[in-house]
Every structure is written in structure tokens, then in C-alpha cells.
Amino acid sequence: MFTNDIKKGMRVILANGWYGTMMDNMKGNIRMVNVEGFCTEIGSVYAWDISQVINPDGTSVKVTLTEKQLKTKKMADAFTA
């Protein structure tokens, strides 16, 4: 599943293992997620930090980035290296 196919209300697993609920129907590099971490809060999450989507039946689907998102991630990683 591509990150752009994730819709509002879908449950996700982030790269750090935290769970969340998608809060928007937008597309692109940054999405709004209700993150359940140390505390529960709504915030912006990079698309490449969303690793899986949880289906209503409990199974999970791996998330794939678009070509544009891969290019942007590579550029962002260059700043942190």
C-alpha cells in the first residue's frame, strides 16, 4: 500500500513501533497522525516514518513510498548524516 492510499481513521504503525490513527486524507510527505507514544497527541509525521497499516481484521500491510517521497527522504537523510 502506498502512503498516499492511507485514509483518515486508518490505524498505522510507525517506524519506532508506536501506534497511531491517521487524521487526514492528504497526500504527500507530511501527514497528520494521532500518535500513541509516551503521551497521545496529534502531530505531523513524515510519510517515511509510517511503516505499516493495520487492517480492520488485525492483519498489517507494509507501506511503500512513492518515487517522489523516496527522493525527498534521500535529500532529508543527507541533512542528518
C-alpha positions in Angstrom: 0.0 0.0 0.0 1.3 3.5 -0.9 1.4 6.2 1.8 -1.0 8.3 -0.4 -3.6 5.5 -0.1 -3.9 5.8 3.7 -7.2 7.4 4.6 -8.5 9.2 7.7 -9.3 6.8 10.6 -6.9 4.0 9.4 -4.6 2.6 12.1 -0.9 2.7 11.5 2.4 1.5 13.0 5.3 4.0 12.9 8.9 3.1 12.3 9.7 3.5 16.0 7.0 0.9 16.9 4.4 3.4 18.2 0.8 3.1 17.0 -1.4 5.9 15.6 -4.5 6.8 13.8 -4.4 8.8 10.5 -6.2 12.1 11.0 -6.2 13.4 7.4 -6.9 12.3 3.8 -4.0 14.3 2.4 -1.2 13.1 0.1 2.5 13.9 0.2 5.5 13.9 2.5 3.8 15.0 5.8 0.7 13.5 7.3 -1.3 14.3 10.5 -1.4 11.3 12.9 -2.8 10.8 16.4 0.3 9.2 17.8 0.1 6.9 20.9 3.6 7.2 22.3 4.8 8.5 25.7 1.6 10.5 25.6 -1.2 10.7 23.0 -1.0 13.7 20.7 -1.8 14.8 17.2 1.1 15.9 15.1 2.9 15.9 11.7 4.6 12.7 10.7 6.9 12.2 7.7 5.5 9.6 5.3 8.6 7.5 5.5 8.1 7.1 9.3 4.9 5.2 8.6 5.9 1.5 8.3 2.6 -0.5 8.3 -1.2 -0.1 8.1 -3.4 -2.3 10.3 -6.5 -3.6 8.5 -9.8 -4.0 10.4 -9.3 -7.7 10.6 -6.0 -7.2 12.5 -3.6 -8.0 9.7 -1.0 -5.5 8.7 0.2 -4.3 5.3 3.7 -2.9 4.7 3.7 0.7 3.4 5.6 1.7 0.2 6.8 5.2 -0.6 6.2 6.9 -4.0 9.2 7.8 -6.1 8.9 11.4 -5.1 8.8 10.5 -1.5 11.9 8.4 -1.8 13.7 11.3 -3.5 12.7 13.7 -0.7 13.7 11.1 2.0 17.1 10.8 0.4 17.5 14.6 0.5 16.3 14.8 4.1 18.7 12.0 5.2 21.6 13.9 3.7 21.0 16.8 6.1 21.0 14.4 9.2 24.1 12.5 8.2 
